[in-house]
Amino acid sequence: MNEFIRNQFPSLKRKIQDKPIIFLDGPAGTQVPESVIRSISHYYENSNSNLHGPFLYSQESDQVMDDARQAMADMLGAAGPENISFGQNMTTLNFALSRAIGKYLQPGDEILITQLDHEANRGPWLSLREMGIEVREIALKSDGTLDYEDFEYKINERTRLVAVGCSSNLLGTVNNIDLIRQVSHQYGAWLLVDAVHYAPHFPIDVQAMDCDFLLCSAYKFYGPHVGVLYAKTGLLDRLPTDRLRTAAQYAPYSIETGTLNHAAIAGVHAAVEFLAALGKGENRRQKILDIMQIVQYHEFTLAKKLAEGINSLPGYRVLGPGFETTHRAPTLGIVLEGQQAEEVGKALAQHNVFSWTGHFYALRATEVLGLLPIGGVTRLGISIYTQSEEIDQTLNILEKISK
């Protein structure tokens, strides 16, 4: 099946200096299958128009948007398309949401964020301090996991929102969302989950998760650059989102400003269909759950193999949680003793291994773990199309680099 999947990605067939590439930069954005590319082109070739007009192209564009909302609702386990909003990206959506929530809250109210999160789930909330909102952060432990005792110590009756990531794009840590939800709801606080790095690797059920908001990005799960917001039924309608008086004043449209990228959103629908077509079940939701369980096992197996191989090489160290549990994202942050992260990344690139180096916008975590002096980490990420032989080749190249 892996070869069948891989053949659907045109960019992975490219060679550089007559040698194939090994694309391990999925955490920054996966490659895109042919079906998604065709879907975007098809929209431009056939239906390019703005919404809500009386003519066919506009009506087809309306249908594109409705279909994409329903597809994302199926992927996330939402009650319906009315829970799904689109935006330029996750960061833009989260800033819009934070401004609305900031206007809803009162000075002295508190928000909890974490030291582990991407800045897209920190900066928008930190900006509310100028409105008198107290923003506190949950500590990060040296093993790359959150300090849940610190979380339970800091949450209180004034906490109105807990903003936390599902998993870390720096270390692969998967957070204990069940515990965070349980404690948050005990205090009547909303729970906002950043699932950008989680959605490509694990099945999601927002209703079982019982989160109030969830954000993800389609370009991390084989689609185009579009941000997605799930909001629990009724919540967006309570918030004073920034919007024109000519815009729809109700969810899911009330947080969507201006004309959206309809062609890209058609690609979001196609990305969900790409995943669903690989699974088994009686409907799209069941097919997505089926394939995401397969994806989780495939990616974990390769990531564990890569981690064990790296840890056996002289001078290397894999940061973050180990692989004792399968509930770990297949993303490795590695360091090579005596070397800047950037140098390791450049050496890998010379062998056509595509990785990234730095803090990946998980700046606070990089600071807390003392990784800034070496330029952060070299990050290696496993995706649905990664093959076992690519792991073997990468380990051989890393061994050469260490020498």
C-alpha positions as CSV (number, residue, x, y, z in Angstrom):
1,M,0.0,0.0,0.0
2,N,2.9,2.4,0.8
3,E,4.1,2.3,-2.8
4,F,0.6,2.9,-4.1
5,I,0.3,6.0,-1.8
6,R,3.7,7.3,-2.7
7,N,3.0,7.2,-6.4
8,Q,0.2,9.7,-5.9
9,F,2.7,12.4,-5.0
10,P,4.3,13.9,-8.1
11,S,6.9,15.9,-6.2
12,L,8.4,12.8,-4.6
13,K,9.3,11.5,-8.0
14,R,11.7,14.4,-8.6
15,K,15.4,13.7,-8.6
16,I,18.2,16.1,-7.8
17,Q,21.6,15.4,-9.5
18,D,20.0,12.1,-10.7
19,K,19.3,11.0,-7.1
20,P,15.9,10.7,-5.4
21,I,14.9,12.9,-2.5
22,I,14.0,11.8,1.0
23,F,11.4,14.3,2.3
24,L,11.4,14.4,6.1
25,D,10.0,17.9,6.5
26,G,6.4,17.0,6.8
27,P,6.0,18.8,10.1
28,A,6.6,22.1,8.2
29,G,4.1,21.0,5.4
30,T,3.5,17.7,3.6
31,Q,3.7,17.1,-0.1
32,V,0.4,17.2,-2.1
33,P,-1.1,14.3,-4.0
34,E,-2.2,14.6,-7.6
35,S,-5.9,14.5,-6.7
36,V,-5.5,17.7,-4.6
37,I,-3.6,19.4,-7.4
38,R,-6.3,18.4,-9.9
39,S,-9.1,19.7,-7.6
40,I,-7.5,23.1,-7.3
41,S,-7.0,23.3,-11.1
42,H,-10.5,22.1,-11.8
43,Y,-12.0,24.9,-9.7
44,Y,-10.0,27.5,-11.7
45,E,-10.8,25.8,-15.0
46,N,-14.6,25.5,-14.3
47,S,-16.1,27.5,-11.5
48,N,-13.9,30.4,-10.5
49,S,-16.4,33.0,-9.1
50,N,-17.4,34.7,-5.9
51,L,-20.2,33.3,-3.7
52,H,-23.9,33.8,-3.5
53,G,-24.6,34.9,-7.0
54,P,-27.5,33.8,-9.2
55,F,-25.4,32.2,-11.9
56,L,-24.0,28.7,-12.2
57,Y,-20.3,29.4,-11.5
58,S,-21.2,31.2,-8.2
59,Q,-23.6,28.4,-7.2
60,E,-20.9,25.8,-7.9
61,S,-18.6,27.9,-5.7
62,D,-21.2,27.9,-2.9
63,Q,-21.3,24.1,-3.2
64,V,-17.5,23.9,-3.1
65,M,-17.5,25.7,0.2
66,D,-20.4,23.7,1.7
67,D,-18.7,20.4,0.6
68,A,-15.4,21.4,2.2
69,R,-17.0,22.3,5.5
70,Q,-18.8,18.9,5.6
71,A,-15.6,17.1,4.7
72,M,-13.7,18.8,7.6
73,A,-16.6,18.1,9.9
74,D,-16.3,14.4,9.0
75,M,-12.6,14.4,9.5
76,L,-12.8,16.1,12.9
77,G,-15.9,14.3,14.1
78,A,-17.8,17.6,14.4
79,A,-21.6,17.7,14.6
80,G,-21.9,19.4,11.2
81,P,-20.5,21.9,8.7
82,E,-21.8,24.8,10.8
83,N,-18.9,24.1,13.2
84,I,-16.2,24.6,10.6
85,S,-14.7,28.0,9.6
86,F,-11.8,28.6,7.2
87,G,-9.1,31.2,7.2
88,Q,-5.8,32.1,5.6
89,N,-3.9,30.0,8.2
90,M,-4.1,28.8,11.8
91,T,-2.3,31.8,13.1
92,T,-4.6,34.3,11.4
93,L,-7.7,32.4,12.7
94,N,-6.3,32.3,16.2
95,F,-5.5,36.0,16.3
96,A,-9.1,36.7,15.2
97,L,-10.4,34.3,17.8
98,S,-8.2,35.9,20.6
99,R,-9.4,39.4,19.7
100,A,-13.0,38.3,20.0
101,I,-12.4,36.4,23.2
102,G,-10.4,39.4,24.6
103,K,-13.4,41.6,24.0
104,Y,-15.7,39.1,25.7
105,L,-13.5,38.8,28.9
106,Q,-13.0,41.2,31.7
107,P,-9.8,42.7,33.1
108,G,-8.5,40.3,35.7
109,D,-9.7,37.2,33.9
110,E,-7.0,34.6,33.3
111,I,-5.8,32.5,30.3
112,L,-3.4,29.6,30.6
113,I,-1.0,28.8,27.8
114,T,2.1,26.4,27.8
115,Q,5.8,26.7,27.4
116,L,5.7,23.8,24.9
117,D,3.4,25.4,22.3
118,H,4.0,26.9,18.9
119,E,4.0,30.7,19.0
120,A,0.7,30.7,17.0
121,N,-1.0,29.4,20.2
122,R,0.9,31.7,22.5
123,G,1.3,35.1,20.8
124,P,-2.4,35.7,20.2
125,W,-3.1,35.1,23.9
126,L,-0.1,37.0,25.2
127,S,-1.3,40.1,23.2
128,L,-4.4,40.2,25.5
129,R,-2.3,41.3,28.4
130,E,-2.6,44.9,27.1
131,M,-6.4,44.5,27.8
132,G,-5.8,43.6,31.4
133,I,-6.1,39.8,30.9
134,E,-3.7,37.8,33.0
135,V,-1.9,35.2,30.8
136,R,0.1,32.5,32.7
137,E,2.1,29.6,31.2
138,I,2.2,25.9,32.2
139,A,5.8,24.8,32.7
140,L,7.7,22.5,30.5
141,K,9.8,19.7,32.1
142,S,13.3,18.7,30.9
143,D,12.0,15.5,29.3
144,G,9.8,17.5,26.9
145,T,6.5,16.9,28.6
146,L,4.2,19.4,30.3
147,D,4.3,19.8,34.1
148,Y,0.7,18.8,34.9
149,E,1.2,19.5,38.6
150,D,2.0,23.1,37.6
151,F,-1.1,23.2,35.5
152,E,-3.3,22.1,38.3
153,Y,-1.6,24.6,40.6
154,K,-2.1,27.5,38.3
155,I,-5.7,27.0,37.1
156,N,-8.2,28.7,39.3
157,E,-11.7,30.2,39.4
158,R,-10.5,33.2,37.3
159,T,-9.3,31.0,34.4
160,R,-11.5,31.5,31.4
161,L,-9.5,29.7,28.7
162,V,-6.8,27.0,28.5
163,A,-5.0,27.1,25.2
164,V,-2.8,24.0,24.6
165,G,-1.4,22.0,21.7
166,C,-2.3,18.4,21.1
167,S,1.3,17.5,20.2
168,S,4.6,19.4,19.8
169,N,6.0,20.2,16.4
170,L,9.5,20.4,18.0
171,L,9.7,17.2,20.1
172,G,6.7,15.0,19.1
173,T,5.3,15.2,22.6
174,V,1.6,14.3,22.8
175,N,-0.2,16.1,25.6
176,N,-2.7,14.7,28.0
177,I,-5.7,16.4,26.6
178,D,-8.1,14.3,28.6
179,L,-6.7,15.5,31.9
180,I,-6.5,19.1,30.7
181,R,-10.1,19.0,29.5
182,Q,-11.3,17.5,32.8
183,V,-9.6,20.0,35.0
184,S,-10.5,22.9,32.7
185,H,-14.1,22.1,32.7
186,Q,-14.1,21.7,36.5
187,Y,-13.3,25.4,36.6
188,G,-15.7,26.4,33.8
189,A,-12.8,27.3,31.5
190,W,-13.0,27.0,27.7
191,L,-10.5,24.5,26.1
192,L,-8.8,25.5,22.9
193,V,-6.7,22.9,21.2
194,D,-4.0,23.4,18.6
195,A,-4.1,20.3,16.5
196,V,-1.9,21.5,13.6
197,H,0.8,18.9,14.4
198,Y,-1.6,16.3,15.6
199,A,-4.1,16.1,12.7
200,P,-1.8,14.5,10.2
201,H,-0.9,11.6,12.5
202,F,-3.9,10.7,14.6
203,P,-7.7,10.3,14.3
204,I,-9.6,13.2,15.9
205,D,-13.0,13.3,17.5
206,V,-13.8,16.8,18.7
207,Q,-17.0,15.7,20.4
208,A,-15.2,13.0,22.4
209,M,-12.4,15.4,23.1
210,D,-15.0,17.9,24.3
211,C,-12.9,20.8,23.3
212,D,-14.5,24.2,22.8
213,F,-12.2,25.2,19.9
214,L,-9.8,23.3,17.8
215,L,-7.5,24.6,15.1
216,C,-5.6,22.8,12.3
217,S,-4.0,23.4,9.0
218,A,-4.7,21.5,5.8
219,Y,-1.2,21.8,4.4
220,K,0.0,19.6,7.2
221,F,-2.3,16.7,6.0
222,Y,-1.6,16.8,2.3
223,G,-3.7,19.8,1.3
224,P,-3.1,23.5,0.5
225,H,-2.3,26.4,2.8
226,V,-5.7,26.9,4.5
227,G,-6.4,27.2,8.2
228,V,-9.4,25.4,9.8
229,L,-11.3,26.3,13.0
230,Y,-13.7,24.1,14.8
231,A,-16.0,25.8,17.3
232,K,-18.5,24.1,19.5
233,T,-22.1,24.8,18.5
234,G,-23.2,28.3,19.7
235,L,-19.8,29.5,20.9
236,L,-18.9,31.7,17.9
237,D,-22.3,33.4,18.0
238,R,-21.4,34.5,21.6
239,L,-18.2,36.2,20.6
240,P,-17.8,39.8,19.1
241,T,-15.6,38.8,16.2
242,D,-14.1,41.4,13.9
243,R,-16.4,41.5,10.9
244,L,-18.0,43.9,8.4
245,R,-21.7,44.6,8.8
246,T,-22.1,43.2,5.2
247,A,-20.7,39.8,6.3
248,A,-22.8,37.0,7.8
249,Q,-23.2,37.7,11.5
250,Y,-23.4,34.1,12.6
251,A,-21.3,30.9,12.7
252,P,-19.4,29.6,10.9
253,Y,-19.0,32.7,8.7
254,S,-18.7,35.4,11.4
255,I,-15.0,34.9,11.8
256,E,-14.2,34.6,8.1
257,T,-13.2,38.0,6.8
258,G,-13.3,38.9,3.1
259,T,-13.3,36.6,0.2
260,L,-11.6,33.3,1.0
261,N,-9.4,31.2,-1.3
262,H,-12.1,29.0,-2.8
263,A,-9.7,27.0,-5.0
264,A,-7.5,26.2,-2.1
265,I,-10.6,25.2,0.0
266,A,-11.6,22.9,-2.9
267,G,-8.2,21.4,-2.3
268,V,-9.0,20.9,1.4
269,H,-12.0,18.8,0.5
270,A,-9.8,16.8,-1.9
271,A,-7.2,16.2,0.8
272,V,-9.9,14.8,3.1
273,E,-11.1,12.6,0.2
274,F,-7.6,11.5,-0.4
275,L,-7.3,10.1,3.1
276,A,-10.9,8.7,3.1
277,A,-10.2,6.8,-0.1
278,L,-7.5,4.9,1.6
279,G,-9.7,3.7,4.4
280,K,-12.5,1.2,4.9
281,G,-16.0,1.9,6.2
282,E,-19.6,2.6,5.4
283,N,-19.1,6.4,5.3
284,R,-16.4,9.0,5.0
285,R,-16.0,9.4,8.8
286,Q,-15.5,5.7,9.3
287,K,-13.0,5.6,6.4
288,I,-11.0,8.4,7.9
289,L,-10.9,6.8,11.3
290,D,-9.7,3.6,9.7
291,I,-6.9,5.1,7.6
292,M,-5.7,7.3,10.4
293,Q,-5.2,4.3,12.7
294,I,-3.2,2.7,9.9
295,V,-1.2,5.9,9.4
296,Q,-0.5,6.2,13.2
297,Y,0.9,2.7,13.3
298,H,2.9,3.1,10.0
299,E,4.5,6.4,11.1
300,F,5.2,5.3,14.7
301,T,6.9,2.2,13.5
302,L,9.2,4.2,11.2
303,A,9.8,6.9,13.7
304,K,10.8,4.4,16.4
305,K,13.2,2.7,14.0
306,L,14.7,6.1,13.1
307,A,15.0,7.1,16.8
308,E,16.6,3.9,17.9
309,G,19.1,4.1,15.0
310,I,20.0,7.7,15.8
311,N,20.5,7.0,19.5
312,S,22.9,4.2,18.5
313,L,25.1,6.6,16.5
314,P,28.0,8.4,18.3
315,G,27.3,11.9,19.3
316,Y,23.6,12.0,18.5
317,R,20.6,12.4,20.8
318,V,16.9,12.4,20.2
319,L,15.1,14.8,22.4
320,G,11.6,14.5,23.9
321,P,9.6,11.5,25.1
322,G,10.6,8.0,24.2
323,F,8.7,5.4,22.1
324,E,7.4,3.3,25.0
325,T,3.9,4.4,24.0
326,T,2.5,4.6,20.5
327,H,0.8,7.9,21.5
328,R,3.8,10.0,20.3
329,A,4.0,12.1,17.2
330,P,6.5,10.7,14.6
331,T,8.6,13.8,14.8
332,L,12.2,13.8,16.0
333,G,14.2,16.7,17.3
334,I,17.8,15.7,17.2
335,V,21.1,17.2,18.2
336,L,24.7,16.3,17.3
337,E,27.3,17.0,20.0
338,G,29.5,19.9,19.1
339,Q,27.5,20.9,16.0
340,Q,25.1,23.7,15.3
341,A,21.7,22.3,14.2
342,E,21.9,24.3,10.9
343,E,25.1,22.5,9.9
344,V,23.5,19.1,10.4
345,G,20.6,20.2,8.3
346,K,22.8,21.5,5.5
347,A,24.8,18.3,5.5
348,L,21.6,16.3,5.2
349,A,20.4,18.5,2.3
350,Q,23.7,17.8,0.4
351,H,22.5,14.1,0.4
352,N,19.0,15.0,-0.7
353,V,17.5,14.4,2.8
354,F,15.1,17.3,3.3
355,S,14.8,18.4,7.0
356,W,14.5,21.7,8.8
357,T,16.5,23.2,11.6
358,G,15.8,25.8,14.3
359,H,13.0,26.3,16.8
360,F,10.1,26.0,14.3
361,Y,8.2,28.7,16.2
362,A,8.2,26.7,19.3
363,L,10.5,29.4,20.6
364,R,9.6,29.3,24.3
365,A,10.2,25.5,24.5
366,T,13.6,26.0,22.7
367,E,14.5,28.6,25.2
368,V,13.4,26.6,28.3
369,L,15.4,23.5,27.1
370,G,18.5,25.6,26.5
371,L,18.7,24.8,22.8
372,L,19.0,28.3,21.4
373,P,22.9,28.4,21.7
374,I,23.1,25.5,19.2
375,G,20.5,26.9,16.9
376,G,17.6,24.6,18.1
377,V,17.4,21.1,16.7
378,T,17.4,19.3,13.4
379,R,13.9,18.0,12.9
380,L,13.0,14.8,11.1
381,G,9.4,14.0,10.5
382,I,7.6,10.9,9.2
383,S,4.6,11.1,6.9
384,I,2.2,8.7,5.2
385,Y,4.5,8.3,2.2
386,T,7.7,7.7,4.1
387,Q,9.3,4.3,3.3
388,S,11.4,2.0,5.5
389,E,14.4,2.1,3.1
390,E,14.4,5.9,3.4
391,I,15.0,5.5,7.1
392,D,17.9,3.2,6.5
393,Q,19.4,5.6,4.0
394,T,19.0,8.5,6.4
395,L,20.7,6.6,9.2
396,N,23.6,5.9,6.9
397,I,23.9,9.5,6.0
398,L,23.7,10.7,9.6
399,E,26.5,8.3,10.5
400,K,28.7,9.8,7.7
401,I,27.9,13.3,9.0
402,S,28.9,12.4,12.6
403,K,32.3,11.2,11.3
